[in-house]
Structures are given as structure tokens and as C-alpha cells.
Amino acid sequence: MDALGINLPGLITQIVSFLVLLAILYKFLYKPLLRMLDQRSARIKDSLETAQRVKEDAAQTKEEMRNQFEVTQAEGQAMISQAREVADRFREEELAKARHDIEMEWMKAEANIQRERDASIEELRSEFAGLAMKAAERVIGKSLDESVHRDIIEDVLTKSAKIGRV
């Protein structure tokens, strides 16, 4: 082996060091990251289910209002023309209100989902930056300037996000 320029003890040491580092990163970075992503996925799924229930409730409310209108219209036909005008005006106001309420609930649900997604991404970035800095400190064996290190991590995350969009 010496004739080939390979230092067997050094090679074995490097392989063992690499395997130890790989095991540490797997245990302390990969598993917690997967667990966190699964939790986020569950929360987002719950939010989407809630939004679907709100949409179904809104449709049911709209249907109930439509049925109520039909009953009111049948009674209104027997009334004088002035009562018909009042009933029609009431119907339009209620439909507009129902549409407005449905739109507001839908917009709230979408805003909540977007807010949760943005918070999840920001939290993931923050946790990834901290873990990457700790891992780099362990690999290098000394502490790095935290602000410089965070700038490097933010740059890498930004570039990877741009690559992911392409």
C-alpha cells in the first residue's frame, strides 16, 4: 500500500470519522427534520380539512337560504304587489350577505393557510440554520462567527430556493 502512496491507518481513520459524522448527522439532523416536516404536513392537512368544512357549511347555508326563499316566494305570491317588492328586496340582501360571508370565510381560511405555510418555512429555515452551524462547528472543531455563518446559510437557502423554482 505504501508503494501506491496510500496511508492505510490514515485512510481507516478518515473512513471511521466519516461514518461517525454520518451517523451523528442522521440522528440529530435528518430524523428530527423528517419528524418536524411530518408534523407540519399534518397541520396543513388539518387546515385544509377545516377550510373544506367551512366551504361545505357555507354551501349548506346557501342551500337553506335558497329553500327559505322559495317558501317566502310562495307566500309572497298571495300577497299584494307591495309585499312582493319587500320580499324581493329582502332576498337580494340576504343572498348578497351570504355571498359576502362565504367569501370572507374562504379568504380567512386561505390567509390562515398561507400564514401557517410562511411560518413553517421561516421556522424550518431558522432551525436548519442553527443545525447547520452546529454541524459545521463540530466538523471544523471551532466556533464560527454566527452572523457570517447565518449570512452564508441564507445565501445557500436563497440559491437553493431559486434552483427549486426553475
Rosetta constraint file for C-alpha pairs under 8 A:
AtomPair CA 1 CA 5 HARMONIC 6.60 0.50
AtomPair CA 1 CA 6 HARMONIC 5.52 0.50
AtomPair CA 1 CA 7 HARMONIC 7.12 0.50
AtomPair CA 1 CA 8 HARMONIC 7.10 0.50
AtomPair CA 2 CA 6 HARMONIC 5.51 0.50
AtomPair CA 2 CA 7 HARMONIC 6.44 0.50
AtomPair CA 6 CA 11 HARMONIC 7.49 0.50
AtomPair CA 7 CA 11 HARMONIC 6.05 0.50
AtomPair CA 8 CA 12 HARMONIC 6.10 0.50
AtomPair CA 9 CA 13 HARMONIC 6.09 0.50
AtomPair CA 10 CA 14 HARMONIC 6.15 0.50
AtomPair CA 11 CA 15 HARMONIC 6.20 0.50
AtomPair CA 12 CA 16 HARMONIC 6.12 0.50
AtomPair CA 13 CA 17 HARMONIC 6.06 0.50
AtomPair CA 14 CA 18 HARMONIC 6.05 0.50
AtomPair CA 15 CA 19 HARMONIC 6.19 0.50
AtomPair CA 16 CA 20 HARMONIC 6.14 0.50
AtomPair CA 17 CA 21 HARMONIC 6.13 0.50
AtomPair CA 18 CA 22 HARMONIC 6.03 0.50
AtomPair CA 19 CA 23 HARMONIC 6.11 0.50
AtomPair CA 20 CA 24 HARMONIC 6.19 0.50
AtomPair CA 21 CA 25 HARMONIC 6.10 0.50
AtomPair CA 21 CA 139 HARMONIC 7.94 0.50
AtomPair CA 22 CA 26 HARMONIC 6.07 0.50
AtomPair CA 23 CA 27 HARMONIC 6.15 0.50
AtomPair CA 24 CA 28 HARMONIC 5.94 0.50
AtomPair CA 24 CA 29 HARMONIC 7.84 0.50
AtomPair CA 25 CA 29 HARMONIC 5.15 0.50
AtomPair CA 25 CA 30 HARMONIC 6.53 0.50
AtomPair CA 25 CA 135 HARMONIC 7.57 0.50
AtomPair CA 26 CA 30 HARMONIC 4.82 0.50
AtomPair CA 26 CA 31 HARMONIC 6.33 0.50
AtomPair CA 27 CA 31 HARMONIC 5.76 0.50
AtomPair CA 27 CA 32 HARMONIC 7.66 0.50
AtomPair CA 28 CA 32 HARMONIC 6.45 0.50
AtomPair CA 29 CA 33 HARMONIC 5.95 0.50
AtomPair CA 29 CA 131 HARMONIC 6.93 0.50
AtomPair CA 30 CA 34 HARMONIC 6.16 0.50
AtomPair CA 31 CA 35 HARMONIC 6.17 0.50
AtomPair CA 32 CA 36 HARMONIC 6.04 0.50
AtomPair CA 33 CA 37 HARMONIC 6.16 0.50
AtomPair CA 34 CA 38 HARMONIC 6.13 0.50
AtomPair CA 35 CA 39 HARMONIC 6.29 0.50
AtomPair CA 36 CA 40 HARMONIC 6.23 0.50
AtomPair CA 37 CA 41 HARMONIC 6.05 0.50
AtomPair CA 38 CA 42 HARMONIC 6.22 0.50
AtomPair CA 39 CA 43 HARMONIC 6.29 0.50
AtomPair CA 40 CA 44 HARMONIC 6.14 0.50
AtomPair CA 40 CA 120 HARMONIC 6.99 0.50
AtomPair CA 41 CA 45 HARMONIC 6.05 0.50
AtomPair CA 42 CA 46 HARMONIC 6.16 0.50
AtomPair CA 43 CA 47 HARMONIC 6.20 0.50
AtomPair CA 44 CA 48 HARMONIC 6.18 0.50
AtomPair CA 44 CA 113 HARMONIC 7.05 0.50
AtomPair CA 44 CA 116 HARMONIC 7.57 0.50
AtomPair CA 44 CA 117 HARMONIC 7.60 0.50
AtomPair CA 45 CA 49 HARMONIC 6.18 0.50
AtomPair CA 46 CA 50 HARMONIC 6.12 0.50
AtomPair CA 47 CA 51 HARMONIC 6.18 0.50
AtomPair CA 47 CA 109 HARMONIC 7.84 0.50
AtomPair CA 47 CA 113 HARMONIC 6.45 0.50
AtomPair CA 48 CA 52 HARMONIC 6.18 0.50
AtomPair CA 48 CA 113 HARMONIC 7.53 0.50
AtomPair CA 49 CA 53 HARMONIC 6.20 0.50
AtomPair CA 50 CA 54 HARMONIC 6.19 0.50
AtomPair CA 51 CA 55 HARMONIC 6.18 0.50
AtomPair CA 51 CA 106 HARMONIC 7.13 0.50
AtomPair CA 51 CA 109 HARMONIC 5.66 0.50
AtomPair CA 51 CA 110 HARMONIC 7.83 0.50
AtomPair CA 52 CA 56 HARMONIC 6.17 0.50
AtomPair CA 53 CA 57 HARMONIC 6.03 0.50
AtomPair CA 54 CA 58 HARMONIC 6.08 0.50
AtomPair CA 54 CA 105 HARMONIC 7.20 0.50
AtomPair CA 54 CA 106 HARMONIC 7.55 0.50
AtomPair CA 55 CA 59 HARMONIC 6.24 0.50
AtomPair CA 55 CA 102 HARMONIC 7.44 0.50
AtomPair CA 55 CA 106 HARMONIC 7.03 0.50
AtomPair CA 56 CA 60 HARMONIC 6.12 0.50
AtomPair CA 57 CA 61 HARMONIC 6.06 0.50
AtomPair CA 58 CA 62 HARMONIC 6.07 0.50
AtomPair CA 58 CA 102 HARMONIC 5.76 0.50
AtomPair CA 59 CA 63 HARMONIC 6.13 0.50
AtomPair CA 60 CA 64 HARMONIC 6.12 0.50
AtomPair CA 61 CA 65 HARMONIC 6.10 0.50
AtomPair CA 61 CA 98 HARMONIC 7.92 0.50
AtomPair CA 62 CA 66 HARMONIC 6.11 0.50
AtomPair CA 62 CA 95 HARMONIC 7.86 0.50
AtomPair CA 62 CA 98 HARMONIC 6.71 0.50
AtomPair CA 63 CA 67 HARMONIC 6.18 0.50
AtomPair CA 64 CA 68 HARMONIC 6.09 0.50
AtomPair CA 65 CA 69 HARMONIC 6.06 0.50
AtomPair CA 65 CA 94 HARMONIC 7.98 0.50
AtomPair CA 65 CA 95 HARMONIC 7.77 0.50
AtomPair CA 66 CA 70 HARMONIC 6.39 0.50
AtomPair CA 67 CA 71 HARMONIC 6.52 0.50
AtomPair CA 68 CA 72 HARMONIC 6.22 0.50
AtomPair CA 69 CA 73 HARMONIC 5.93 0.50
AtomPair CA 69 CA 91 HARMONIC 6.64 0.50
AtomPair CA 70 CA 74 HARMONIC 6.23 0.50
AtomPair CA 71 CA 75 HARMONIC 6.43 0.50
AtomPair CA 72 CA 76 HARMONIC 5.92 0.50
AtomPair CA 72 CA 87 HARMONIC 7.33 0.50
AtomPair CA 73 CA 77 HARMONIC 6.25 0.50
AtomPair CA 73 CA 84 HARMONIC 7.95 0.50
AtomPair CA 73 CA 87 HARMONIC 7.35 0.50
AtomPair CA 74 CA 78 HARMONIC 7.38 0.50
AtomPair CA 75 CA 79 HARMONIC 7.05 0.50
AtomPair CA 76 CA 80 HARMONIC 7.81 0.50
AtomPair CA 76 CA 83 HARMONIC 6.52 0.50
AtomPair CA 76 CA 84 HARMONIC 5.52 0.50
AtomPair CA 76 CA 87 HARMONIC 6.96 0.50
AtomPair CA 77 CA 84 HARMONIC 6.91 0.50
AtomPair CA 79 CA 83 HARMONIC 5.87 0.50
AtomPair CA 79 CA 84 HARMONIC 6.84 0.50
AtomPair CA 80 CA 84 HARMONIC 6.69 0.50
AtomPair CA 81 CA 85 HARMONIC 6.45 0.50
AtomPair CA 82 CA 86 HARMONIC 6.49 0.50
AtomPair CA 83 CA 87 HARMONIC 6.19 0.50
AtomPair CA 84 CA 88 HARMONIC 6.13 0.50
AtomPair CA 85 CA 89 HARMONIC 6.17 0.50
AtomPair CA 86 CA 90 HARMONIC 6.16 0.50
AtomPair CA 87 CA 91 HARMONIC 6.12 0.50
AtomPair CA 88 CA 92 HARMONIC 6.31 0.50
AtomPair CA 89 CA 93 HARMONIC 6.32 0.50
AtomPair CA 90 CA 94 HARMONIC 6.18 0.50
AtomPair CA 91 CA 95 HARMONIC 6.13 0.50
AtomPair CA 92 CA 96 HARMONIC 6.06 0.50
AtomPair CA 93 CA 97 HARMONIC 6.04 0.50
AtomPair CA 94 CA 98 HARMONIC 5.98 0.50
AtomPair CA 95 CA 99 HARMONIC 6.06 0.50
AtomPair CA 96 CA 100 HARMONIC 6.02 0.50
AtomPair CA 97 CA 101 HARMONIC 6.02 0.50
AtomPair CA 98 CA 102 HARMONIC 6.04 0.50
AtomPair CA 99 CA 103 HARMONIC 6.07 0.50
AtomPair CA 100 CA 104 HARMONIC 6.07 0.50
AtomPair CA 101 CA 105 HARMONIC 6.16 0.50
AtomPair CA 102 CA 106 HARMONIC 6.13 0.50
AtomPair CA 103 CA 107 HARMONIC 6.02 0.50
AtomPair CA 104 CA 108 HARMONIC 6.07 0.50
AtomPair CA 105 CA 109 HARMONIC 6.13 0.50
AtomPair CA 106 CA 110 HARMONIC 6.16 0.50
AtomPair CA 107 CA 111 HARMONIC 6.01 0.50
AtomPair CA 108 CA 112 HARMONIC 6.05 0.50
AtomPair CA 109 CA 113 HARMONIC 6.16 0.50
AtomPair CA 110 CA 114 HARMONIC 6.12 0.50
AtomPair CA 111 CA 115 HARMONIC 5.96 0.50
AtomPair CA 112 CA 116 HARMONIC 6.03 0.50
AtomPair CA 113 CA 117 HARMONIC 6.10 0.50
AtomPair CA 114 CA 118 HARMONIC 6.07 0.50
AtomPair CA 115 CA 119 HARMONIC 6.05 0.50
AtomPair CA 116 CA 120 HARMONIC 6.01 0.50
AtomPair CA 117 CA 121 HARMONIC 6.20 0.50
AtomPair CA 118 CA 122 HARMONIC 6.12 0.50
AtomPair CA 119 CA 123 HARMONIC 5.97 0.50
AtomPair CA 120 CA 124 HARMONIC 5.99 0.50
AtomPair CA 121 CA 125 HARMONIC 6.14 0.50
AtomPair CA 122 CA 126 HARMONIC 6.18 0.50
AtomPair CA 123 CA 127 HARMONIC 6.10 0.50
AtomPair CA 124 CA 128 HARMONIC 5.90 0.50
AtomPair CA 125 CA 129 HARMONIC 6.05 0.50
AtomPair CA 125 CA 157 HARMONIC 7.87 0.50
AtomPair CA 126 CA 130 HARMONIC 6.39 0.50
AtomPair CA 127 CA 131 HARMONIC 6.15 0.50
AtomPair CA 128 CA 132 HARMONIC 5.88 0.50
AtomPair CA 129 CA 133 HARMONIC 6.10 0.50
AtomPair CA 129 CA 150 HARMONIC 6.50 0.50
AtomPair CA 129 CA 153 HARMONIC 6.16 0.50
AtomPair CA 129 CA 154 HARMONIC 7.86 0.50
AtomPair CA 130 CA 134 HARMONIC 6.26 0.50
AtomPair CA 131 CA 135 HARMONIC 6.07 0.50
AtomPair CA 132 CA 136 HARMONIC 6.02 0.50
AtomPair CA 132 CA 153 HARMONIC 7.95 0.50
AtomPair CA 133 CA 137 HARMONIC 6.09 0.50
AtomPair CA 133 CA 144 HARMONIC 7.90 0.50
AtomPair CA 133 CA 146 HARMONIC 7.83 0.50
AtomPair CA 133 CA 149 HARMONIC 6.88 0.50
AtomPair CA 133 CA 150 HARMONIC 7.86 0.50
AtomPair CA 134 CA 138 HARMONIC 6.25 0.50
AtomPair CA 135 CA 139 HARMONIC 6.17 0.50
AtomPair CA 136 CA 140 HARMONIC 5.92 0.50
AtomPair CA 136 CA 141 HARMONIC 7.99 0.50
AtomPair CA 137 CA 141 HARMONIC 5.41 0.50
AtomPair CA 137 CA 142 HARMONIC 5.38 0.50
AtomPair CA 137 CA 143 HARMONIC 5.39 0.50
AtomPair CA 137 CA 144 HARMONIC 6.73 0.50
AtomPair CA 138 CA 142 HARMONIC 7.10 0.50
AtomPair CA 144 CA 148 HARMONIC 7.83 0.50
AtomPair CA 144 CA 149 HARMONIC 6.71 0.50
AtomPair CA 145 CA 149 HARMONIC 6.11 0.50
AtomPair CA 146 CA 150 HARMONIC 5.99 0.50
AtomPair CA 147 CA 151 HARMONIC 6.18 0.50
AtomPair CA 148 CA 152 HARMONIC 6.31 0.50
AtomPair CA 149 CA 153 HARMONIC 6.25 0.50
AtomPair CA 150 CA 154 HARMONIC 6.02 0.50
AtomPair CA 151 CA 155 HARMONIC 6.12 0.50
AtomPair CA 152 CA 156 HARMONIC 6.27 0.50
AtomPair CA 153 CA 157 HARMONIC 6.09 0.50
AtomPair CA 154 CA 158 HARMONIC 6.01 0.50
AtomPair CA 155 CA 159 HARMONIC 6.17 0.50
AtomPair CA 156 CA 160 HARMONIC 6.03 0.50
AtomPair CA 157 CA 161 HARMONIC 6.03 0.50
AtomPair CA 158 CA 162 HARMONIC 6.29 0.50
AtomPair CA 159 CA 163 HARMONIC 6.23 0.50
AtomPair CA 160 CA 164 HARMONIC 6.02 0.50
AtomPair CA 161 CA 165 HARMONIC 6.37 0.50
AtomPair CA 162 CA 166 HARMONIC 6.57 0.50
